[in-house]
Amino acid sequence: MNIKTLGLPLAVAAFLALAGCSTQTVVTLQNGTQYLTKDMPKASSKDGFYEFEDISGAKVRVKADEVATVRKED
């Protein structure tokens, strides 16, 4: 077998493994607004904001005081 024959299946397997690592999360704000995110949001302790990217690719930054819940999507 040559490298080209093995390369494509290995690349596909690696891509699928990485895609399975992300966990969609629902961030609900105090006012009822919900964001569906690609991964768990990162809380920045320095300035008190949550930063995340929603499923459409938009970057969102919300004050931690405005966040009601952060949970994995069912």
C-alpha positions, 0 to 999 in steps of 0.5 A: 500500500502506498501513502496516498491509499492510506492518507485519505482514510486516516485523514477522514478518521482524524476529522471525525474523531475531532468533530466528536470532541465538541459538545454543543452547549445552551447558554441561557441569559437572565432575560430568556435569550438562549445561545447554542454554542459549538463548545463549552463557553470560556469564562474570563475571570479578569473582567467577568465575561463569558466568551463563546462562538454560537453555531452560526460562527458569531463571537458572543461576549456576555457579562457573567451576571447576565448568564442564568444557566450553561448546560450541555444540549440534550 
